[in-house]
Amino acid sequence: MQASQRQLFNQGFSSERYHKLKELITTAHGYEPAFRICETPIFLTPGLRAQLMEACEEISETLLDPEFKQKSQAAILPGQEVPGEDDHTTFLQLDFGICNDGNGNLIPQLIEIQGFPTLYFFQELLARSFKTAYDLPDHYQSFFNGLDRNSYTDKLCNLIVGSSRPENVVLLEIDPHNQATAIDFYATEAAIKTPIKCISEIKKSGKDLYYINEQGKKIGVEKIYNRIIFDELERRPEFIKEYSLADEVNAEFIGHPHWFSRISKHTMPLIKSKYNPYCSFLSDLKSIPDDLHNYVLKPLFSFSGSGVIINVTKEDIEKVTNPEHFMLQKKVQYQSAIQTTNEPAKCEIRMLMVWEKGASRPELVNNLVRLSKGEMVGVKYNRDKDWVGASVALHDVRG
């Protein structure tokens, strides 16, 4: 990471500035995030930034394969078929662990891939709040491809709302105000004026969808900015009232649910890139590797790290009854590259991409970072540590 800026940041750090950071985030929408905000952003060197951008381009090639839909069809499980799938995903996230390449250099290694919207609007707020709280230079930005705050928001608004009126576009979730990501919903609503709705609030008249606004008026739904995960929907069926995702309706998905399934751990064995560690469907293994301590076992159809076995054994593999639903992935060695005021931290960087209709490929727009000092990386872990949690990568846009 960029050593000079890191040194300046650490020297100027104070608990008062960290308190200001959290206050800026909480007061922006009158809501305190349910996850820990890290004390620091990270600062990318031009070299690491170039690697991350190259990795995004290389990995995107897998999705441009004309046969990708056919290759990923098995990822759509029975009971999770949704009408109205479009030609390609709208949202794309690539999660990279920042690792040691064996020669003392940093290299991004793909950990997860998602065809599902993440914290696009919260990350803008987070980066802006870091810069304000710590008086960081304007030339440090989280955006890519020449975007700034206004053009980034405009791009997302055009992508999600388009020619519709914002009131006719709903951010759809299950029990949204009690989700860990609620802060992003509020940031989205503030930025592009789309109402936040629980699936239980959506009503049907034939194939038309609508909701009742605060004034008691019926408002038609033209587009669904989908934030629902099927895993959770199946666990909480009591929220399905009049509308089910399986219904054929006169509404367009912005982020069709199939892409969450298609672009997932199920995709990773298809990706050929130096930035993607070796991985294989368990069903394709000809033999169990002797060095299992160098691998991790992941269920293909799980969310937020559930079911992952880090210290996998031969017995773990042999007792799997549906090997086509599991992936064996080579472990990567995270580098504790972020110098803090005590022990160094390691990190994952999620590169946020969008794929506009009519565009030839996805475009990199922003990023998200998780810092950790424990075995697992994520906001749910390391609760007894400091300088860990939700963050963002800043880079010098001057070059």
Secondary structure, DSSP 8 states (H G I E B T S, - for coil): --HHHHHHHHHH--HHHHHHHHHHHHHHHT---SS-B-S--EE--HHHHHHHHHHHHHHHHHHH-TTHHHHTGGGS-TT---S---SS-SEEEEEEEEEE-SSS-EEEEEEEEESS--SHHHHHHHHHHHHHHTT--TTEES--TT--HHHHHHHHHHHHTTTS-GGGEEEEESSGGGSTTHHHHHHHHHHH---EEEGGG-EEETTEEEEE-TTS-EEEE-EEEE---HHHHHH-GGG-SS--TTS--S-EEES-HHHHHHSSTTTGGG---TTS--EEEGGG-SS--S-GGGEEEEESS-STTTT-BSS--HHHHHT-S-GGGEEEEE---B---B--SSS-BEEEEEEEEE--TT-SS-EEEEEEEEEESSSS-STTS-TT-SS-EEE-EEEETT-
